[in-house]
Amino acid sequence: MKRKKLYYIPGIISIIGLPVLLFFWGPPDPVYQKCIKLNIPSNAKDSPGIERFTKGVVYKAIKNKKIITIDLNDDAWDERSVYLANKKYGFVESEMERLQFTADTNSVLKIHFGVENTYSDFIWVLNRAIIYEFRRYALVDDDFYFLPSPHYVVSYGATALPIESYQVPERKEPTRWENFKLELKYEWRGIQRQFEYLFYQQQQNILLAGGLLLLVVLPCIIKIRKYFRSQNVYYSRT
């Protein structure tokens, strides 16, 4: 008697259903939060002999300097206004590059914010200032002032070695065994990160973990148990 083929329905459901569940209800990407330290100048009056970060100190630092003002408070509501707003942000970045690369300490970049700006606009400008290594900047009311840094000149003392007497140390090539251990170390780290990411996905999505348990793990356990039971019955009969 020819036996009928039995189709493993839970396995088919898991193969088709789990990718669909993962696509629609997959775990969100982990958010890496970072902090940016920013000191706000106070409204206190300057006192002789007392160092404070006040608005008066900021205005004194930018006095008699060329102030380059860029107003980012634009209402972008059509294609033309959106294009001009994007060009302004590009101009802000190019001015930061020019002032820092040329060390133009006689100029100050002033960026004005308004009601049309969001917190993301402020963070975008501050991130560009950190990227281009602005050492001095201050937020006064709705204006952000950026003061370029001067050129850093390296000075060599009398004890510095002349170029002719300096010898480059010999570079020792790593052995094959050392290269093998280094590659094995990186491979093991990659495997660990993959398992950590999979474990994080299961923790963040209870629905996906429950589906995996019910449709894959539990049927496999039942199938293995039935197989060993049939083997025990066969051996007991023989």
Number of C-alpha atoms within 10 A of each C-alpha: 3 4 5 6 6 6 8 9 11 16 15 13 12 17 13 11 17 19 13 12 14 14 10 8 14 17 16 9 9 10 6 5 5 5 5 9 5 10 10 13 17 13 11 11 11 14 8 6 6 7 9 14 16 18 20 15 16 17 12 10 12 18 12 10 12 13 17 13 15 17 15 18 15 16 12 14 8 8 9 9 13 14 11 13 18 13 12 16 17 11 13 21 15 11 14 23 18 13 22 19 14 13 16 16 16 15 17 22 22 20 21 18 19 12 9 11 14 11 7 9 14 13 12 11 17 17 13 15 20 11 11 15 14 17 12 12 19 19 18 17 11 11 17 19 22 24 25 27 17 15 12 7 6 6 7 8 7 7 6 8 10 8 7 6 7 8 7 6 6 6 6 6 8 8 8 9 9 11 12 10 11 12 12 12 11 11 12 12 11 12 11 12 12 12 11 12 13 11 12 14 19 17 13 15 15 13 15 21 15 13 15 16 13 14 19 18 14 12 16 15 11 10 12 11 12 12 11 11 11 12 11 11 10 10 8 8 6 5
